[in-house]
Amino acid sequence: MQRRILWIVAFALTALSGCAEPVSRHENARILLMGDSMMAVHGMTGASVSDAMERRLQQPVIDRSVIGARFLYRLPVSGAAGLNIPKQYRNGDWDWVVLNGGGNDILFGCGCGPCAQRVDRLISKDGRKGAIPGFVSRLRRDGAQVLFVGYMRTPGVTSPIEHCVDEGREMDARLARLAALDRGVHFLSLDGLVPHGDRSYHGMDLVHPSAKGSDAIAARIVDRIAP
């Protein structure tokens, strides 16, 4: 029942967040951003990760991220609207595709309980198989550099995702192995972004980034892709 309530809340937030940005808005855009609520939150107020990236880079960033999005998502209509992360993708002359994802698959799929099988479906231990490596390979075939961003750590105080720490670390390790297989794939860990005990990087729910947190994530992304 608790998982069902969480899913309903996430779906409602998705509806409130609006549709993902159409690719045609900036014909000269060379950076595409995709993912879930870590990227999409604050989009209505101009304080999302992509908004902060645009300010720092002084160039457009197409943001296709959607709150509640997952990699393992089968419903066709809402999936096509962006709740399926691979379906957020649009072909383009991208220099960089920046994305995150997997957290909702774990949270909604197994509540961060016994989750080995779900994590394996996302990405195998060696980083070579699963939904994420398959999608990253598709992006690379289209010629873009790919930057996969890990999740923010909790602030070290009680939060709804405190029990997901082990799964998050395992995902980070597997994503790093994926990146090691291809010089055009990069993994950005957000470990150390949030000082222990500092709640200012998170929103009131202690799950999603605050505007300050979104800006800090954007700063790390820009440090990796700007050169």
N, C-alpha and C positions, 0 to 999 in steps of 0.2 A: 504493500500500500504506500509506504514512504517513497519508494522509487517512482511509483505512478504519479504521486503528487509532485515530485521533483520534475518529472517529465512534462506535466501539464504547465507548471510554472515556466519552464524553459520555452515551451512552445508559445505561451502567451507573450513572453518577452520577445521572441522572434517576430511575432506579428507586430508588436509595437515598434520594433527597430526598423521596419521598412524593408524594401527589397534591396538586394545587393546592387552595388553601383554598376550601371551599364558600361561596357567597355568603350562604347563610341563617344563618351563624354570628352575624352582627351585623345585625339588621334595620334598625338606625338608621345603619349605615355609609354615609358619603357619598363616600368616596374608594376607588377601585379601582386597584390596581397590577398591571401585567402586564409580561411580558418574559422575558428569558433568565437565565443564571446570574449576571450582574452584580447582578440584583435578588434572585435566589433563594438564592444561596450564604449559608450560616450560618443558614438557616431552622430547622434542627434544634436550634440552640443559642440561639435567641432573639436573634441578633445580625445579622439581615438588614436590608436597607434599610427594609422595611416595619415591622420591629420598632422600629428607631430613629425612624422617622416617628411611630409611635404614642406613643412616650415623649415626643417633642418637642411633638406636637400635643395630647396627652391626649384622643385620640379614635381609634376603630377605623379600621384600614385593611385592606381585603380584598386579600390577596396571592394572585394567580393565576399568578404567574411560575413557570417550570419551567426547570431546567437543560437546556441543549442546544436550546432552542426556536428556531424560525426562522419567517420570514414565508413563504418559498417551500418549503412542505412538503406532500407529497401523500399520504403513507400515512394511511389513514383512522382506524385504531384509535388508534395512538399520537398522531396529530394531534389527535384529539378529546380525548385525555388531557392535552393542553397543549403538545405539541411543535410544534404550529401556533399561532403567537401569536394570530392573529385568533380562533381557536377557544377561546382562554382567556376571551374576553369573555362576560359575562353581563349581560342587561338589568337595570337598576336605576335608582333615582333618584339618580344620581351627580352630585355637584358637580364632581368632578375625576376624570379618568382619566389616570393617570401610567403611561407605558410606555417601554420601550426595545426595541432589536432591530435585526437586520440583520447583526451581526458574524458570527454562525454561518453565515449564508447566504454570506458572502464567504469565511470561513475554510474551510468544508467544500465550498463550491461551486467555488472556484478557488484555494484556498490562498494568497490574497492575491497571486496572480500576475497575469497579464493579466486584468483583472476588469471592464472597462468595460461589457460586455453584462450581466453579473450586477448591477452597480450600477444600470444603467438599468432593469432589471426591478423593482428595489426602489423607485427614485425617479428620475425624469427630472431633467435639469439645471435645468429651470425650477421643479421642485418640484410640478408639476401632475399628473403621471401616474406609475403604478406601483403596486405592492402596498401600499406605505406610505401614499401619499396617498389611495388608495381606501379603506383601512381607517379612516384618520383622518376622512374624510368621513362614513363610517357612524357613527362615534362622535359626531360633531358633530350629525348628524341626530337622535340620541337626546337631545341637549340638554346634554351635558357639556362643560366646559372640558377641553382636552386638553393635557397637558404631555409632550412627547417628550424624553427624556433621552439625550444623546450618551454616548459611551464614555469611560472613563478612559484617559488617555494612559499610555504605558509609563513606568517610573521613570527612563528614560535609561540603563539598563544592559541588557545582552543579555537578551532574553526571547523566548519562542516567537512573539510577535506583533509583534516589532520591525519586521518587513518589511511590516506592515499599516498603517503610519502614514499613508501617502499616501491610501490608500482611506478611512481614518477621517476625515481632513480633508475629503475630497471629500464624504463622506456628511454631515458636519456642515454644510457650505456649502449643500447641497441641502435639508437639513431646515430650515435657517434661512429659505430661500426659501419653503418650504411654509408655515412659520409666518407669514410676512409677508403671505400671501394671506387670512388669516382672523384677526380679533382674538380669536377663541376658541381658537386654536391657538398654543401657545407652545413654543419650543425652548430647552432648557437645555444649554449646553455645559459639559463637565467639564474643559475646557482650564484649566490652572493649578491644578487640584486637587492634583496630585501634585508636590511639589518635586523638582527634578532630582536624581537620585541617591538619593532617599529610598525605600527598599524597604518601609517600614513600612505603606504604604497598600495593598500587595498581599500576597496569600498567598504561600506558598512557591513556587507555580508561576509567579509574576510575571505572571499573566494576570488572575486573579480578585481582587476586593478582599478585604483582610483585614477583620476586624471594625472596625478603625479606619477603613478605607476606606469600608465600608458606612455607617458613621455619618456620615462626611464627605459622602458622596453624599446621604444623607437630609437633612442640614443645608441643603444647597443647594436641594433640592426644597422643603423646608418654607419657606425664605425666599421662594420664588416663589409658593407656593399659600396660605400663611397669611393674607395680607392679604385 
